[in-house]
Amino acid sequence: MENRTKKLPFRRYFSITRAGILEMAMFRSSRVIDFVGNMVYMIVVYFLWRAIYASTHTVSVNGMTFIQTLIYLTLAGAIFSTLNNYLVWKMGHDIQSGQISLFFTKPMDFYLREFFYSLGNVATQLVLTFIPTFLVVSILSGWALPMGVNLLIFLPAIFMSLVISFSIDFIVGTICLYSQSIWGINMMKEVIILLLSGATIPLAFFPEAFRNVLMFLPFQAIYNVPLMVLVSNTYTWIDYARALGVQAFWMVILVAGARLFFRSSSRVITVNGG
Amino acid sequence: MGAVIELENITKVFRVLNRHAGLRGTFTDLFSRDYKNLVAVDHVSMSIEEGEMVGYLGPNGAGKSTTIKIMTGILEPTEGKLLVNGRVPYANRTLNAQNIGVVFGQRSQLWWSLPVIESFRILKEMYCIPDKVYKNNMEMFDELVGVSELYNKPVRQMSLGQRTLCDILASFLHDPSVVFLDEPTIGLDVSMKSKIRELISVLNREKKTTVVLTTHDMGDVEALCRRIMIIDHGKLIYDNNIQQLKQFFGSYRTLKILSAGNVSFSEADLAKYGRQLLALCPETRNVVFGSDEEWLTVLVPEDEISLIKVLDHMQTLIPFKDVRIEEITTESVIRKIYEGNCDAKPTLEA
């Protein structure tokens, strides 16, 4: 009995990650469709941006060539389907149905539990959707992507992207405790992130003043930073360090914010009922 | 043997918004400060010993689930003191969670799309159950209900009964000292109900686990519990053993008759049937006649006269179109308690 009351080890959260992987892999056809969806998106991006570049009569626009833009946006799409974990929907649903009270009867921290579950989802998506898309893009662009240290730096960068985007989702999900609207709030979040992070239009194409403002917001740390790490030919060690530093900064702030917000909000449940 | 659960004057008051109907009403509710207080649990005190199996009864909305939520640490009481395993549940939620098991009949803690064995494996990790304990428990579960053929079935493909069975096993897996079962047999057929009752009773006996069972099925309680608590409108109105309760109405059943001819029964009709039945079988004076819409109801005290005998006699008095036999419901138990003459608190020796 005694050994039951002490603090449980951290590794138990990995069982949740395992479940996240299993659940993702369970729906095989979904993974194929995600990949096909990314390919269709690439075709759309190809024709749209070819027209844009054709109208400018220059090789590069805002310092990015057509091929670089194509690679950037296709991979942004792939990162989107990798990081997209429906957390807001899940939390909103758990809150509305009262299922969330079940999690309170488990010896686990709710934030960590959801995070490690997402980690499993993302790891699966990374292997089954992102890497195939990455390979196809590399081949079609005639191996225009740099293949060196950038691939290694990309791994911690995409991990921090996950933590940042997860924490934003978690904060938005927590708002569902108050708002009761899931769809509207999720839509708002999605539009803001996709536009301000550079996932739909590379940040290089934004007016400079606006871009400078965006650099001080956390959203670009989700898409722009890891993508630039991956596609840029000119990044130096200092650039890599700065990229990871910016991500680490936002990661710390958003994790703390998400956890504090949820802690104070869970009083809504313990006081007013699930 | 100490008390595992102790509640002292626990009160829970919810502040709820006075909601208005319609789109406009819903919108104005966003800014409304029009709250009212709802007392869900009203000064409830109880003490539950180790290894006890307690039935916690009450009609819908009586405060059963709220009490359970307070004991499991989901809710914080507005007033009062409570200890579960010597700890205050809402203040030490994670620690408390390690020593309790919970099943909410309407919800599942199992992983929906995964084979059920994965849920058990996750629970093993989550509670850090030692290999040996896990293995022994899984063997015991298989022996009891033969679940091993279900292991590879995804939970979403299970029937409600199979899922409930697995949910109950999951709540016992980490050898908790208390298990809370909130309406575990809801929506199940008779054979599954009895299978689940059997399982709960064996687990309680073998593992010495304290079980708190909420239900509004009197059958669950009769089959499982020696001690019963009844809550109504947030107040604990009965806390005693089941024999005490049964003395008063356990032996009653209601016979409902739909007549082929007459469809409405006046007071005079009812009195007439009473006299006629008494003439046929003078040994009972306590058969009560009543009417429920077009049905004639006959409350039969079975320790005085068998239901079949009454049915037999009634057949000579009225032409039957349909007959039903109903067990006594929680609602009528509560009505009886309010009517008095039932000893609601334990006497000293109990």
Interface residues (C-beta under 8 A of the other chain):
Chain A: M1 R4 T5 L8 P9 R11 R12 F14 S15 I16 R18 A19 L22 E23 M26 F27 S97 G98 Q99 S101 L102 F104 T105 K106 P107 M108 D109 I269 T270 V271 N272 G273 G274
Chain B: F14 R15 T66 K69 T72 G73 I74 L75 E76 Y90 R93 T94 L95 A97 Q98 N99 I100 V102 F104 R107 Q109 W111 S113 L114 E118 R121 I122 K124 E125 M126 Y127 C128 P154 S177
